[in-house]
Amino acid sequence: MAKILYLHQDLKDKKYIHGAYYAFNISDPKPRNIHKATVRDRLLHHALYRILYPYFDNKFIFDSYSCRVGKGTHKAINRLRGFYRKVSKNNTRTCWVHFPKHRVLRTSTKKRMLKKLSENSKEESKQSYLGMLKHGDTYKLQKKISGDKY
């Protein structure tokens, strides 16, 4: 409880600093790089999530299934099956599904992120954004944030 109160005081005094991530690898069911925040930081993440989730959930399209209450992988697969049955005329015609290289961030989100980084150029902030950008088609954006030429 004392640590929770200390976190509260740090937030109130605007002295909170996000801690480092603990990095490790797993290979079950497939190889992955995991970056785990400290318990203190995860507590704050969950508090923010509880406040922000309702706002952002209303902004997503219906067919966005990742990390959403009442959705998930199985519901996404079932929805895809429904679309496939419809397009293939109940499996009487061949149907191809094409997944082009997806873009992770919309232009407005990129602009907002770059503006925030210019206002707060702390190394932790930069690394946090770079960690998020690892998982998509964001090579040029990563180089821009890192200050490298592409």
C-alpha positions as CSV (number, residue, x, y, z in Angstrom):
1,M,0.0,0.0,0.0
2,A,2.9,2.3,0.8
3,K,4.2,1.9,-2.8
4,I,0.8,2.8,-4.2
5,L,0.6,5.9,-2.1
6,Y,4.1,6.8,-3.2
7,L,3.1,6.4,-6.9
8,H,0.0,8.6,-6.2
9,Q,2.2,11.3,-4.6
10,D,4.7,11.2,-7.6
11,L,1.8,11.7,-10.0
12,K,0.3,14.5,-7.9
13,D,3.7,16.2,-7.7
14,K,4.3,15.6,-11.5
15,K,7.5,13.7,-10.6
16,Y,6.5,10.4,-12.0
17,I,9.1,8.8,-14.3
18,H,8.3,5.6,-16.1
19,G,10.8,2.8,-15.2
20,A,12.8,0.7,-17.6
21,Y,11.4,-2.4,-19.3
22,Y,12.7,-5.8,-18.5
23,A,13.4,-7.6,-21.8
24,F,13.3,-11.4,-22.3
25,N,12.6,-13.9,-25.0
26,I,10.0,-16.7,-25.0
27,S,9.5,-19.5,-27.6
28,D,6.1,-21.0,-26.7
29,P,4.1,-21.1,-28.9
30,K,6.4,-19.1,-31.2
31,P,9.5,-17.0,-30.6
32,R,8.8,-13.5,-29.3
33,N,10.6,-10.6,-27.7
34,I,8.8,-9.5,-24.5
35,H,9.3,-6.1,-22.8
36,K,7.8,-6.1,-19.4
37,A,7.2,-3.0,-17.3
38,T,7.6,-2.9,-13.5
39,V,4.6,-3.6,-11.3
40,R,4.5,0.1,-10.4
41,D,4.3,1.1,-14.1
42,R,1.8,-1.6,-14.9
43,L,-0.5,-0.4,-12.2
44,L,-0.5,3.0,-13.8
45,H,-1.0,1.5,-17.3
46,H,-4.1,-0.3,-16.0
47,A,-5.5,2.8,-14.4
48,L,-5.0,4.8,-17.6
49,Y,-6.5,1.9,-19.6
50,R,-9.7,1.9,-17.5
51,I,-10.2,5.6,-18.0
52,L,-9.2,5.8,-21.7
53,Y,-10.7,2.5,-23.0
54,P,-14.3,3.7,-23.2
55,Y,-13.3,6.8,-25.2
56,F,-11.1,5.0,-27.7
57,D,-13.4,1.9,-28.0
58,N,-16.1,4.2,-29.5
59,K,-13.6,5.5,-32.1
60,F,-12.6,2.1,-33.5
61,I,-14.4,0.5,-36.5
62,F,-16.7,-2.4,-35.6
63,D,-14.3,-4.9,-37.2
64,S,-11.4,-4.0,-35.0
65,Y,-11.0,-7.0,-32.7
66,S,-7.6,-6.8,-30.9
67,C,-7.7,-6.1,-27.1
68,R,-11.3,-5.1,-27.1
69,V,-13.9,-6.3,-24.5
70,G,-16.2,-8.8,-26.1
71,K,-14.0,-9.3,-29.2
72,G,-10.8,-11.2,-29.8
73,T,-9.2,-13.7,-32.1
74,H,-12.0,-16.2,-32.2
75,K,-14.7,-13.6,-32.9
76,A,-12.4,-12.1,-35.7
77,I,-12.0,-15.5,-37.3
78,N,-15.7,-16.1,-37.2
79,R,-16.4,-12.7,-38.8
80,L,-13.9,-13.5,-41.5
81,R,-15.5,-16.9,-42.1
82,G,-18.9,-15.1,-42.5
83,F,-17.4,-12.7,-45.1
84,Y,-15.7,-15.6,-46.9
85,R,-19.0,-17.6,-47.1
86,K,-20.8,-14.6,-48.5
87,V,-18.2,-13.7,-51.1
88,S,-17.6,-17.4,-52.1
89,K,-21.4,-18.0,-52.4
90,N,-21.4,-20.5,-49.5
91,N,-18.1,-22.1,-50.7
92,T,-19.2,-22.6,-54.3
93,R,-16.7,-20.2,-55.7
94,T,-13.0,-19.7,-55.0
95,C,-12.3,-16.6,-52.9
96,W,-8.9,-15.0,-52.3
97,V,-8.1,-12.9,-49.3
98,H,-5.5,-10.2,-49.8
99,F,-3.8,-8.5,-46.8
100,P,-1.6,-5.7,-48.1
101,K,1.2,-4.3,-46.1
102,H,-0.7,-2.6,-43.3
103,R,0.0,0.9,-42.0
104,V,0.0,1.1,-38.2
105,L,-0.6,4.8,-37.6
106,R,-2.9,7.2,-39.4
107,T,-1.4,10.5,-40.6
108,S,-3.1,12.5,-37.8
109,T,-1.7,10.1,-35.2
110,K,1.8,10.5,-36.7
111,K,1.6,14.3,-36.6
112,R,0.3,14.3,-33.0
113,M,3.1,11.9,-32.0
114,L,5.8,13.9,-33.7
115,K,4.5,17.1,-32.1
116,K,4.5,15.5,-28.6
117,L,8.1,14.3,-29.2
118,S,9.2,17.8,-30.2
119,E,7.6,19.2,-27.0
120,N,9.2,16.5,-24.8
121,S,12.4,15.2,-26.3
122,K,13.4,13.0,-23.3
123,E,15.1,9.8,-24.3
124,E,12.5,7.7,-22.4
125,S,9.7,9.2,-24.5
126,K,11.6,8.6,-27.7
127,Q,12.3,5.0,-26.7
128,S,8.7,4.4,-25.7
129,Y,7.5,5.5,-29.2
130,L,10.2,3.5,-30.9
131,G,9.2,0.4,-29.0
132,M,5.6,0.8,-30.1
133,L,6.6,1.3,-33.7
134,K,8.7,-1.9,-33.9
135,H,5.5,-3.9,-34.8
136,G,4.5,-2.4,-38.1
137,D,5.5,-0.9,-41.4
138,T,7.1,2.1,-39.8
139,Y,10.7,2.0,-40.9
140,K,10.8,5.7,-42.2
141,L,9.0,7.0,-39.1
142,Q,11.4,5.1,-36.8
143,K,14.4,6.7,-38.6
144,K,12.8,10.1,-38.4
145,I,12.3,9.8,-34.6
146,S,15.9,8.4,-34.2
147,G,17.3,11.3,-36.1
148,D,18.8,9.1,-38.8
149,K,18.5,9.8,-42.5
150,Y,16.5,7.3,-44.5
